[in-house]
Amino acid sequence: MSEFSEVRSDFDEYIIPTYSPAPFIPVRGVGSTIFDQQGKEYIDFAGGIAVNALGHGHPAIKETLIAQSDKLCHMGNGYTNEPVLALAKKLVKHTFADKVFFCNSGAEANEAALKLARKYALDNYGSQKNEVIAFKSAFHGRTLFTVTAGGQPKYSQDFAPLPSGISHVEFNDLTAVANVINDNTCAVIVEPIQGEGGVIPASVAFLTGLRALCDKHNAMLIFDEVQTGVGRTGFLYAYMQYGVVPDVLSTAKALGGGFPIGGILTTDKFAGTFSPGTHGTTYGGNPLATAVAGTVFSIIADPLFLAEVTKKHDYYIQALNRLNTDYGLFKVIRSAGLLIGCELADEHQGNAKTITNLAAEEGLIALIAGPNVIRFAPALNISQAEMDLGLHRFEAAIKRYLEA
């Protein structure tokens, strides 16, 4: 009989199996260190899939959460509230946006962006302008619309009939887009850096070209910054490093630092397309979520904080390159800030999950981005000591893998 009232086997008995979680159960975290039920320590290089931007148990987040929960948690959107207005002002001040819509997740944010694009096109150009261009290997969420826009059939093929009017072309191939886009295109949706697709950055020329093509054909340019936003790349949002401004930007993940929140940012030109009743959400913009997000955003928006992200990126890349010199495990290391993808060399293709499982046994939590890429998305404030210890444990996992 287990000493714990909840054990890993309970997942298989009680929870719909949309996931296959690790054999251990984390129960506590501080900074970028977490502990499981048995007290085993792990260094967290996954960051809740780029969500826990300030790590675990951050005192400012806890203070805000407790303070706001003593005031007002939820009312519904027949009312506004102070935290949501304060957060909206911060996002507008620091970005290209004039207006913000809040929801609960990245998928909801991308759903809202795509709905906005189709309605704007309908209102201004007619019903024939409804086509969406997206990219192969993209990931935009798990709703029926967003999973169809995502360019990975393994996630969508079992749920047909799928929404129509969506074309997929090769990422970073501007000619392919130019061959497909036309005056019936209402939107192009793109990740500045494909996360689930393998941590693949767009080129400046590609995003600049998309901007020009969208302008030419009166199509909305949507940047999916769910994973790249809120400091992840060393910039507040990745569009800033490219110098290409979208019409709509989706944001989530790091925005709440672990508390569920998402949203879209846009300009007055497009914001008026939505009016009361055209789109909505029950929980989106609730005072608890937006209060926490306001605290997280204020910490990360500090230029000194963002500069530290870039320094940590450089440290990681130098360390990973040294490991690769010693072990020759990777074909290429791709990165932007603290979003890092290590693509396995040809002879090791398909073994990313095997390696991350070994890393967990060594006390390091890491991610994959498909079967061939090991992905790191640690907290943006991860300490030097935690970086070093995590890299040491990663090396131990590499040795075990190569010796097996």
C-alpha positions in Angstrom: 0.0 0.0 0.0 1.4 3.4 -1.0 2.0 6.0 1.6 0.5 8.6 -0.8 -3.2 9.1 -1.3 -2.7 9.9 -5.0 -0.3 7.8 -7.1 0.7 7.7 -10.8 -1.5 4.7 -11.5 -4.5 6.8 -10.5 -4.0 8.8 -13.7 -4.6 5.7 -15.8 -7.7 4.8 -13.9 -9.4 8.2 -13.6 -8.2 10.5 -16.3 -9.0 10.5 -20.0 -5.7 9.4 -21.6 -4.9 12.5 -23.7 -1.4 12.4 -22.1 1.1 9.8 -20.9 2.8 11.6 -18.0 6.1 10.7 -16.4 6.2 8.0 -13.8 6.9 10.4 -11.0 4.6 13.1 -9.6 6.1 16.6 -8.8 4.7 18.1 -5.7 6.8 21.2 -4.9 9.0 23.7 -6.6 11.2 26.7 -5.8 12.9 28.6 -8.5 13.9 26.1 -11.2 14.1 23.2 -8.8 11.2 20.8 -8.2 10.7 17.8 -6.0 8.6 14.7 -6.4 6.6 12.7 -3.9 9.7 10.8 -2.9 11.7 14.0 -2.3 13.9 13.5 -5.4 15.1 16.8 -6.8 15.0 17.8 -10.5 16.3 20.9 -12.3 13.6 22.2 -14.5 14.7 23.1 -18.1 11.1 22.7 -19.4 9.5 25.6 -17.6 6.0 24.1 -18.0 6.5 24.3 -21.8 7.6 27.9 -21.7 4.9 28.8 -19.2 6.8 29.2 -15.9 8.7 32.2 -17.0 9.6 33.2 -13.4 10.0 29.6 -12.1 8.2 28.0 -9.3 6.9 29.8 -6.2 8.0 33.3 -7.2 7.2 35.5 -4.2 5.7 38.4 -6.2 3.3 36.0 -8.0 2.3 34.5 -4.7 1.8 37.9 -3.1 -0.3 39.1 -6.0 -2.4 35.9 -6.1 -3.1 36.0 -2.4 -3.9 39.7 -2.3 -6.3 39.6 -5.3 -8.0 36.4 -4.0 -8.9 38.4 -0.9 -10.6 41.0 -3.1 -12.3 39.6 -6.2 -11.7 36.4 -8.2 -14.4 36.4 -10.9 -17.4 38.3 -12.0 -18.1 37.6 -15.6 -17.8 40.0 -18.5 -20.9 41.9 -17.8 -18.5 43.9 -15.6 -15.0 45.1 -16.0 -12.4 45.1 -13.3 -9.3 47.0 -12.3 -6.6 44.4 -12.9 -7.7 43.7 -16.5 -7.7 47.4 -17.3 -4.2 47.8 -15.8 -2.9 44.8 -17.7 -4.4 46.0 -21.0 -2.7 49.4 -20.5 0.7 47.7 -19.9 0.4 45.6 -23.1 -0.6 48.6 -25.2 2.1 50.7 -23.8 4.8 48.2 -24.5 3.7 46.9 -27.9 2.3 48.0 -31.3 -1.3 47.3 -30.1 -4.2 49.7 -29.4 -6.6 47.1 -28.0 -6.4 43.8 -26.2 -8.8 40.8 -25.9 -8.2 38.4 -23.0 -9.0 34.7 -22.9 -7.6 31.6 -21.1 -5.0 29.9 -23.4 -3.0 30.1 -26.5 -5.4 28.0 -28.5 -8.3 30.4 -27.5 -6.1 33.3 -28.5 -5.4 31.9 -31.9 -9.0 30.9 -32.4 -10.0 34.5 -31.6 -7.4 35.8 -34.1 -8.6 33.6 -36.9 -12.2 34.5 -36.2 -11.3 38.2 -36.2 -9.6 37.8 -39.6 -12.6 36.1 -41.2 -15.1 38.6 -39.8 -12.9 41.6 -40.8 -12.6 40.2 -44.3 -16.4 39.5 -44.5 -17.3 42.9 -43.3 -14.9 44.8 -45.6 -14.5 42.7 -48.7 -17.2 40.0 -48.8 -17.8 36.4 -48.1 -15.4 35.1 -50.8 -12.4 36.5 -48.8 -12.1 33.7 -46.2 -8.9 31.7 -47.1 -6.2 31.2 -44.5 -2.5 30.5 -45.2 -0.6 28.6 -42.5 2.7 26.6 -42.5 3.7 23.0 -42.4 5.0 21.8 -39.0 3.3 24.7 -37.2 1.3 24.4 -34.0 -1.5 26.8 -33.1 -3.6 24.9 -30.6 -6.1 22.0 -30.1 -9.4 23.5 -31.0 -10.8 22.3 -34.3 -10.0 25.5 -36.1 -6.5 25.9 -34.6 -5.5 22.3 -35.0 -6.4 22.5 -38.7 -4.4 25.7 -39.0 -1.5 23.8 -37.4 0.6 22.1 -40.1 0.9 18.7 -38.4 -1.7 16.2 -39.8 -1.1 13.8 -36.9 -3.0 16.2 -34.6 -5.9 16.8 -36.9 -6.5 13.9 -39.2 -8.7 12.0 -36.8 -11.3 14.8 -36.4 -12.6 15.2 -39.9 -14.4 16.9 -41.4 -12.1 19.8 -40.7 -12.7 23.5 -41.3 -12.1 24.4 -44.9 -10.2 27.2 -46.6 -6.8 26.6 -45.0 -3.7 26.0 -47.1 -0.3 24.9 -45.7 3.0 25.8 -47.3 6.6 25.4 -46.4 7.9 27.5 -43.5 10.5 30.1 -44.5 9.6 29.7 -48.2 8.4 33.1 -49.4 8.0 31.9 -53.0 5.6 29.2 -51.8 3.4 31.8 -50.1 3.5 34.1 -53.1 2.2 31.2 -55.2 -0.8 30.6 -53.0 -1.8 34.0 -51.6 -4.5 35.9 -53.5 -7.2 38.5 -53.0 -9.4 35.8 -51.3 -6.8 35.3 -48.6 -8.1 36.8 -45.3 -5.1 35.9 -43.1 -1.6 34.5 -42.9 -0.8 32.9 -39.5 2.8 32.2 -38.6 5.0 31.6 -35.6 8.1 33.8 -35.7 9.9 30.7 -34.3 8.3 27.4 -34.8 8.3 25.8 -31.3 6.7 22.4 -31.6 8.0 22.1 -35.1 11.6 21.9 -33.8 12.6 25.5 -32.6 13.0 26.8 -36.2 13.4 30.6 -36.4 11.9 32.4 -39.4 14.3 34.5 -41.4 14.0 38.3 -41.4 13.5 38.2 -45.2 10.6 35.7 -44.8 8.6 37.7 -42.2 9.3 41.0 -44.1 8.1 39.3 -47.2 4.9 38.1 -45.5 4.2 41.6 -44.3 4.5 42.9 -47.9 2.3 40.1 -49.4 -0.4 40.7 -46.8 -0.4 44.4 -47.4 -0.6 43.7 -51.2 -3.6 41.4 -50.8 -5.3 43.1 -47.9 -4.8 40.0 -45.7 -4.3 40.1 -42.0 -0.8 39.1 -40.7 -1.2 37.1 -37.5 1.9 36.3 -35.4 1.4 33.4 -33.0 3.7 34.4 -30.1 2.1 32.0 -27.6 5.5 30.4 -27.0 7.9 33.2 -28.1 6.2 36.0 -26.3 6.8 37.7 -22.9 10.6 37.7 -22.8 11.3 34.2 -24.1 13.6 35.3 -26.9 15.3 38.1 -25.0 12.8 40.5 -26.4 9.4 41.3 -25.0 7.9 39.8 -28.1 9.8 38.2 -31.0 8.3 40.6 -33.6 10.5 43.3 -32.0 13.7 41.6 -32.9 12.6 41.1 -36.5 11.3 44.6 -37.0 8.2 43.3 -38.6 4.9 44.4 -37.0 1.9 42.0 -37.3 -1.8 43.1 -37.4 -2.7 40.7 -34.7 -0.5 38.9 -32.1 -1.5 36.0 -29.9 0.0 35.7 -26.4 -0.4 33.2 -23.6 2.0 30.8 -21.8 4.5 33.0 -20.0 2.1 35.9 -19.7 0.6 34.3 -16.5 3.8 32.8 -15.2 1.8 29.6 -14.5 -1.7 31.1 -14.1 -3.9 30.4 -17.2 -4.3 33.4 -19.4 -4.1 34.3 -23.1 -5.0 37.1 -25.3 -4.7 38.8 -28.7 -3.2 42.3 -29.3 -4.3 44.3 -32.3 -4.8 47.8 -33.6 -7.9 50.0 -33.8 -8.2 49.2 -37.5 -9.2 45.6 -36.7 -10.4 45.8 -33.1 -13.8 47.3 -34.0 -14.6 44.2 -36.0 -15.6 42.5 -32.7 -18.6 44.0 -30.9 -20.7 42.7 -28.0 -22.0 39.3 -28.9 -19.6 38.5 -31.7 -17.0 36.8 -29.5 -16.5 36.1 -25.9 -15.3 34.0 -23.0 -16.6 33.2 -19.5 -13.3 33.4 -17.6 -11.2 35.5 -19.9 -10.0 38.7 -18.3 -11.0 37.7 -14.8 -9.3 39.8 -12.0 -7.3 36.9 -10.5 -5.6 36.0 -13.8 -5.0 39.5 -15.0 -3.6 40.6 -11.6 -1.1 37.8 -11.7 -0.3 38.5 -15.3 0.2 42.2 -14.6 2.9 41.4 -12.0 4.6 38.9 -14.3 4.6 41.3 -17.2 6.0 44.2 -15.2 8.9 42.1 -14.0 9.8 40.7 -17.4 9.3 44.0 -19.3 12.3 45.5 -17.4 15.1 46.0 -20.0 17.6 44.7 -17.4 15.7 41.5 -17.0 15.5 41.0 -20.7 19.3 41.6 -21.0 19.9 38.8 -18.5 17.8 36.4 -20.7 20.2 37.1 -23.6 23.2 36.5 -21.3 21.8 33.2 -20.2 21.1 32.2 -23.8 24.8 32.8 -24.6 25.9 30.7 -21.6 23.6 27.8 -22.6 24.7 27.8 -26.2 28.4 27.8 -25.3 27.9 24.9 -22.9 25.8 22.9 -25.3 28.4 23.5 -28.1 31.1 22.2 -25.7 29.0 19.1 -25.0 28.5 18.6 -28.7 32.2 18.8 -29.3 32.7 16.1 -26.8 29.9 13.8 -27.8 28.8 14.7 -31.3 25.1 14.1 -30.5 23.6 17.1 -32.3 23.4 18.0 -36.0 22.5 21.6 -35.1 21.5 23.7 -32.1 18.9 26.3 -32.9 18.0 29.0 -30.4 16.3 32.3 -29.6 16.8 33.6 -26.1 15.8 30.7 -23.7 14.0 28.7 -26.4 16.6 26.2 -27.5 16.3 23.2 -29.8 19.0 20.6 -30.2 18.4 18.5 -33.3 19.9 15.0 -33.1 22.5 13.9 -35.6 21.3 11.5 -38.3 22.5 8.4 -36.5 20.5 9.4 -33.4 17.3 10.5 -35.1 14.1 9.4 -33.3 15.6 9.2 -29.9 14.8 12.6 -28.4 12.3 11.1 -25.9 14.7 8.3 -24.9 17.3 10.9 -24.0 14.9 13.2 -22.1 13.6 10.1 -20.1 17.2 9.4 -19.2 17.7 13.0 -18.2 14.7 12.8 -15.9 16.3 9.7 -14.2 19.4 11.9 -13.7 17.3 14.7 -12.2 16.7 17.0 -15.2 13.4 17.8 -16.8 13.6 18.7 -20.5 11.2 18.7 -23.5 11.1 17.4 -27.0 9.9 19.1 -30.2 9.1 16.1 -32.3 11.1 12.8 -32.2 14.4 14.4 -33.3 14.7 17.6 -31.2 15.5 18.1 -27.5 14.0 21.4 -26.4 14.8 23.6 -23.4 12.5 26.4 -22.3 13.6 27.1 -18.7 12.5 29.9 -16.5 13.8 33.2 -17.7 15.2 33.9 -14.2 16.9 30.5 -13.8 20.0 30.8 -11.6 23.5 30.2 -12.6 23.8 27.3 -10.1 20.6 25.7 -11.5 21.9 26.1 -15.1 25.2 24.4 -14.3 23.6 21.6 -12.3 21.1 20.9 -15.0 23.7 20.9 -17.7 25.8 18.5 -15.6 22.8 16.1 -15.3 22.1 16.5 -19.1 25.7 15.4 -19.8 25.2 12.4 -17.5 22.1 11.4 -19.5 24.0 11.8 -22.8 26.8 9.5 -21.5 24.2 6.9 -20.5 22.5 7.1 -23.8 25.7 6.7 -25.8 26.9 3.8 -23.6 23.6 1.9 -23.9 
